[in-house]
Amino acid sequence: MADPSETSERTIAPVPRITIQAFCETGETAAMLEGAALDRRMQKAQIKVRMGGGAAAIEAYRHAPTPNVIIIEMQGVRSKPVECLDALAEVCDEGTRVLVIGHVNDVTLYRQLIQRGVSDYLMAPVEPLTLIAAISDLFTAPGVKPVGRTIAVYGVKGGIGASTVAHNFAWSIARNQGVQTVIADLDIAFGTASLNFNQDPPQGIAEAVFAPERLDSALVERLLSKCSDNLSLLSAPASLDRTIDLSEPAFDSLIEYLRASVPCVVLDIPHQWSAWSKRVLTAADEILIVAGPDLACLRNAKNLLGALQHGRPNDQPPRILLNGVGMPKRPEIGAAEFAKALDAPIAATIPFEPTLFGTAANNGQMIAEIQAGSKVAELFNDLAAVTLGRPETRRSKSSLLEPLLAKLAGRKAS
């Protein structure tokens, strides 16, 4: 039986392009299935929900082909689950997977269902993510490494520093958390990732996007440039030789290849609202929204949260980052007031440090490479840890009395 507690702690692979038909006995399960069908991980699948349970399924497939997946709700003994599955086996096409949503927690029944070819048994009430994970697992080959996590970073206003945040965030994941990471610069015309990492790769993301027919895992590996042991860069050409008019699924294949090759993919998304940028944002496993402490950013962040909520009903809300806080002589909206207006917490407040950020940008280095012990460097490290679901690693502040206390402790021990 599937464990619902596990689904929130792991990345669920998107369900492939399949057909799913469900036969329910209760309105609650039917409503859950219809809600799950709207999830971003189910956007490729076609799902149809009917009432009638196992009897309706048997009748439906007497003279019709079966879909890739059949979901049947069974309320208990009165649904005659064993007899129902025996009858369904007679009309099922080879290769069809069957999921059962049951209301009885009975190990004997579970074993009988598994012996008859049922792929999984889910105890009602079922959470949407539990169902989606069960369907996704049906099409994940045994032994395949887990799919990578995508983290999208997006600024609610141009020039707000979202790219700088994305690059330092990815560097912290790779260096301080020890996770293999790719930073993908999706701003093909004006991307700055190659400058910020002091790289000049001959190829980059444009070769993958403008020639999708050539895309495979080998090409993706060639396009990546190595920044450090755990960090690779997929850079943008930052060229105006051609106009950039991308289709909605322009980045789909590339992101799928990246997810299959590394545990973490950070997507640096430019400030624009197009079909492809909305699609990439909605499909990301985690979203970091970068805003400034002003009214325009507050309005844009509120609109963005509302727009994303419809396509991500079962996901954690985006994390809000306030950047450039504390600029002298500038009136600002306080973090608490900003959070109250959004009805969402502020995940991190990044202080206004023009000398530190300016030096890092001009040197092609990250903040922690310029000033490892700075508040900003520790902030990015904590943000990386929290986003990956790890505890924050805060260093204790050193005290002037520490050397004296150490000597006293040594004497006492001797």
C-alpha positions in Angstrom: 0.0 0.0 0.0 1.2 3.5 -0.8 2.4 5.6 2.2 0.8 9.1 1.9 3.5 10.7 4.2 6.3 9.9 1.6 4.8 11.9 -1.2 5.4 15.3 0.4 9.1 14.4 1.0 10.1 13.4 -2.6 9.9 14.7 -6.1 7.2 13.1 -8.1 8.0 12.6 -11.8 5.4 13.9 -14.2 2.9 11.4 -15.5 3.6 10.5 -19.2 1.2 10.9 -22.1 -1.3 8.2 -21.1 -5.1 7.6 -20.8 -6.7 7.1 -17.5 -10.3 6.1 -16.7 -11.7 6.1 -13.2 -14.9 4.4 -11.9 -16.0 5.8 -8.5 -18.6 4.8 -5.9 -18.5 8.0 -3.9 -18.7 11.7 -4.8 -15.7 12.5 -2.6 -13.4 10.2 -4.5 -14.7 11.5 -7.9 -14.1 15.1 -6.8 -10.5 14.2 -5.6 -9.8 12.6 -9.0 -11.1 15.6 -10.9 -8.9 17.8 -8.8 -5.8 15.6 -9.3 -6.4 15.9 -13.1 -5.7 19.6 -12.9 -2.3 19.1 -11.2 0.8 20.2 -13.2 2.2 16.7 -13.1 -0.9 15.3 -14.9 -0.9 17.8 -17.8 0.1 15.2 -20.4 -2.4 12.6 -19.3 -6.0 12.3 -20.3 -8.3 11.4 -17.5 -12.0 10.6 -17.5 -14.0 10.1 -14.3 -17.3 8.1 -14.1 -19.5 6.8 -11.4 -20.6 3.1 -10.9 -17.5 1.4 -9.5 -16.3 -2.0 -10.7 -19.6 -3.0 -12.3 -19.6 0.1 -14.6 -16.0 -0.7 -15.6 -16.8 -4.2 -16.6 -19.7 -3.1 -18.6 -17.7 -0.3 -20.3 -15.0 -2.5 -21.6 -17.1 -5.4 -22.9 -16.9 -3.9 -26.4 -14.3 -1.2 -26.0 -10.5 -1.1 -25.6 -9.1 -0.5 -22.2 -7.0 2.6 -21.4 -3.4 2.6 -20.0 -4.7 2.9 -16.4 -8.0 1.9 -14.8 -8.9 3.3 -11.3 -11.7 1.5 -9.5 -13.2 2.5 -6.2 -14.5 -0.3 -4.0 -16.3 0.4 -0.7 -15.9 -3.0 0.8 -17.4 -6.5 0.8 -20.6 -5.3 -0.8 -18.6 -4.3 -3.9 -17.4 -7.9 -4.2 -13.8 -6.8 -5.0 -12.3 -10.2 -5.8 -15.2 -11.3 -8.1 -15.2 -7.8 -9.7 -11.5 -8.1 -10.6 -11.9 -11.6 -11.9 -14.6 -10.4 -14.3 -12.6 -7.3 -15.2 -9.6 -9.5 -16.1 -11.7 -11.1 -18.8 -12.3 -7.8 -20.7 -9.0 -6.0 -19.9 -6.4 -5.6 -22.7 -2.9 -6.8 -22.0 -0.7 -4.1 -20.5 -3.5 -2.2 -18.7 -2.6 -1.2 -15.1 -5.3 -1.3 -12.4 -5.3 0.9 -9.3 -7.9 0.2 -6.6 -9.1 2.8 -4.1 -10.6 0.8 -1.1 -12.3 1.6 2.1 -11.2 -1.6 4.0 -7.8 -1.9 5.6 -7.4 -5.6 5.2 -4.0 -7.3 4.5 -5.7 -10.5 3.3 -7.8 -8.5 0.8 -4.7 -6.6 -0.3 -2.8 -9.8 -1.0 -5.7 -11.2 -3.0 -5.9 -8.1 -5.1 -2.2 -8.0 -5.8 -2.3 -11.7 -6.8 -4.9 -10.8 -9.4 -2.7 -8.2 -11.0 -3.7 -5.0 -9.2 -0.8 -2.6 -9.4 -1.5 -0.7 -6.2 -4.2 -0.4 -3.4 -4.8 3.0 -1.9 -6.8 3.5 1.3 -9.6 6.1 1.1 -9.7 9.0 1.6 -6.8 9.5 -0.8 -4.9 12.7 -1.2 -4.4 14.0 -4.8 -0.6 13.8 -4.5 -0.7 10.2 -3.2 -2.8 9.2 -6.3 -0.5 11.1 -8.7 2.6 9.5 -7.1 1.0 6.0 -7.4 0.3 6.6 -11.1 3.7 8.1 -11.8 5.4 5.1 -10.1 3.7 2.7 -12.5 5.7 4.1 -15.4 9.1 4.5 -13.6 11.4 1.6 -14.4 12.9 -0.2 -11.4 16.5 0.8 -10.7 16.1 4.2 -12.5 17.6 7.0 -10.3 15.1 9.5 -8.9 14.1 12.4 -11.0 15.8 15.7 -10.3 14.1 18.7 -8.6 13.5 21.9 -10.6 13.7 25.2 -8.7 12.5 28.3 -10.7 13.7 31.8 -9.7 11.7 34.7 -11.0 11.7 38.4 -10.4 8.5 40.4 -10.2 10.1 43.4 -11.7 13.0 44.0 -14.1 16.4 44.7 -12.5 15.3 43.4 -9.1 18.3 41.1 -8.8 16.6 37.7 -9.5 19.4 36.4 -11.6 22.0 37.3 -8.9 19.8 35.5 -6.4 19.5 32.5 -8.7 23.2 32.2 -9.3 24.2 32.5 -5.6 21.4 30.2 -4.6 22.6 27.5 -7.1 26.2 27.9 -6.0 25.2 27.4 -2.3 23.3 24.2 -3.2 26.3 22.8 -5.0 29.1 24.0 -2.7 27.6 24.0 0.8 24.9 21.3 0.4 27.0 19.0 -1.8 24.3 18.5 -4.4 25.0 18.1 -8.1 23.4 21.2 -9.6 22.8 22.8 -13.0 22.0 26.5 -13.3 20.1 27.1 -16.6 20.0 30.7 -17.9 16.7 31.0 -19.8 17.2 34.6 -20.8 18.6 33.8 -24.3 19.1 37.4 -25.4 20.3 39.1 -22.2 21.4 36.3 -19.8 24.1 37.1 -17.3 25.0 33.7 -15.9 28.2 33.3 -18.0 29.4 36.7 -16.7 28.6 36.1 -13.1 30.4 32.7 -13.2 33.3 34.1 -15.3 32.6 31.5 -18.1 32.7 31.9 -21.9 31.3 28.6 -23.2 31.2 28.2 -27.0 27.7 26.6 -26.9 24.7 26.9 -24.6 21.0 26.8 -24.2 20.2 28.3 -27.6 21.6 25.1 -29.4 19.1 23.0 -27.4 16.1 25.3 -27.8 16.4 26.2 -31.5 17.2 22.7 -32.7 15.0 20.4 -30.5 15.3 17.6 -33.0 19.0 17.2 -32.2 18.3 17.1 -28.4 19.5 14.1 -26.5 21.4 13.4 -23.3 24.7 13.5 -25.1 24.1 16.9 -26.5 22.9 18.3 -23.2 26.2 17.0 -21.6 28.2 18.8 -24.3 26.3 22.1 -23.7 27.0 22.2 -20.0 30.1 24.0 -18.8 31.6 23.1 -15.5 31.9 25.8 -12.9 33.0 23.6 -9.9 32.9 20.0 -8.8 29.1 20.0 -8.2 27.9 23.0 -10.3 27.4 23.1 -14.1 26.2 26.0 -16.2 23.8 26.0 -19.2 24.5 29.5 -20.4 22.6 31.9 -22.7 24.4 33.3 -25.7 23.3 36.9 -24.9 23.2 37.7 -28.6 20.8 39.8 -30.6 21.5 38.1 -33.9 17.9 36.8 -34.0 14.6 37.7 -32.4 13.5 35.3 -29.6 10.0 34.1 -30.3 9.6 30.8 -28.4 6.7 28.4 -28.4 4.9 27.4 -25.2 6.7 24.0 -24.9 10.1 25.3 -26.0 11.9 24.2 -22.9 10.0 21.1 -22.0 12.3 18.5 -23.6 15.5 20.3 -22.3 14.2 20.4 -18.7 13.2 16.7 -18.9 16.8 15.8 -19.9 18.3 17.9 -17.2 16.0 16.4 -14.5 17.1 13.0 -15.6 20.8 13.8 -15.3 21.2 15.9 -12.1 19.5 16.0 -8.7 18.9 19.7 -8.8 18.1 22.2 -11.6 17.9 25.9 -10.9 16.0 27.8 -13.6 16.9 31.5 -14.0 13.7 32.8 -15.7 13.8 36.3 -17.2 11.2 38.9 -16.2 8.6 38.4 -18.9 5.1 37.0 -19.0 4.7 34.7 -22.0 3.2 31.3 -22.6 6.5 29.5 -22.2 7.6 31.4 -19.0 4.2 30.7 -17.3 4.5 27.0 -18.3 8.0 26.7 -16.9 7.1 28.4 -13.7 3.9 26.4 -13.2 5.8 23.1 -13.8 8.6 23.8 -11.4 8.9 21.8 -8.2 9.8 24.9 -6.2 9.5 28.6 -7.0 11.5 31.5 -5.5 9.9 34.9 -6.2 12.2 37.8 -5.9 10.7 41.2 -5.1 11.8 44.6 -3.8 10.3 46.5 -0.8 8.2 48.8 -3.0 4.6 49.1 -4.1 5.1 47.9 -7.7 6.8 44.8 -6.5 4.0 44.2 -4.0 1.3 44.5 -6.6 3.2 42.2 -9.1 4.0 39.6 -6.5 0.3 39.5 -5.4 -0.8 39.1 -9.0 1.8 36.4 -9.7 0.8 34.4 -6.6 -2.8 34.4 -7.7 -1.9 33.4 -11.3 0.3 30.5 -10.1 -2.2 29.2 -7.5 -4.6 27.9 -10.2 -2.1 25.7 -11.9 -0.4 24.4 -8.7 -3.3 23.4 -6.3 -1.3 20.6 -4.6 2.1 22.3 -4.4 3.7 24.4 -1.7 3.3 28.1 -2.3 6.2 30.0 -3.8 8.9 31.4 -1.4 9.0 35.2 -1.3 12.4 36.8 -1.1 12.8 40.6 -0.4 15.9 41.8 -2.1 17.9 45.1 -1.6 16.3 45.9 1.8 17.7 48.9 3.7 18.8 51.3 1.0 19.6 54.6 2.6 17.1 57.5 2.2 14.7 55.3 0.3 11.1 54.8 1.7 10.4 51.1 1.9 7.6 48.7 2.7 8.6 46.7 5.8 8.9 42.9 5.6 6.0 42.3 8.0 3.7 44.7 6.2 4.7 43.2 2.8 3.9 39.7 4.1 0.6 40.8 5.5 -0.5 42.3 2.3 0.5 39.2 0.4 -1.0 36.9 3.0 2.3 34.9 2.6 5.5 34.7 4.7 8.7 36.2 3.6 11.3 33.4 3.3 14.3 35.6 3.3 15.3 39.3 3.5 18.4 40.1 1.5 20.1 43.4 2.7 21.2 46.2 0.4 25.0 45.6 0.1 26.1 47.5 -3.1 29.8 47.1 -2.5 29.7 43.4 -1.8 27.3 42.6 -4.7 29.1 45.0 -7.1 32.5 43.5 -6.4 31.2 40.0 -6.9 29.5 40.9 -10.2 32.6 42.7 -11.6 34.9 39.8 -10.6 32.6 37.0 -11.9 32.4 35.5 -8.5 29.7 34.6 -6.0 29.1 36.4 -2.7 30.6 33.6 -0.6 33.8 33.7 -2.7 34.2 37.4 -1.9 33.2 37.3 1.7 32.5 33.8 3.0 31.4 34.7 6.5 29.1 37.6 5.5 25.4 37.7 6.5 24.4 37.5 2.8 26.5 34.4 2.2 25.0 32.6 5.2 21.5 33.7 4.1 21.9 32.0 0.7 23.3 28.9 2.5 20.3 28.8 4.8 17.9 29.4 1.9 19.5 26.5 0.0 19.2 24.2 3.0 15.5 25.0 3.7 14.5 24.6 0.1 16.1 21.2 0.0 14.3 20.2 3.2 17.5 20.2 5.3 18.1 22.0 8.6 19.7 25.4 8.5 23.4 25.5 9.5 24.0 28.6 11.4 27.4 29.2 12.9 27.6 30.4 16.5 29.1 33.9 16.8 32.6 33.9 18.2 33.2 35.6 21.6 36.2 37.6 22.8 36.2 35.4 25.9 36.5 32.2 23.9 40.4 31.9 24.1 40.3 32.5 27.8 37.5 30.1 28.4 39.3 27.5 26.4 42.5 27.9 28.5 40.5 27.6 31.7 38.8 24.4 30.4 42.2 23.0 29.6 43.6 23.6 33.0 40.5 22.2 34.7 40.8 19.0 32.6 44.5 18.6 33.5 
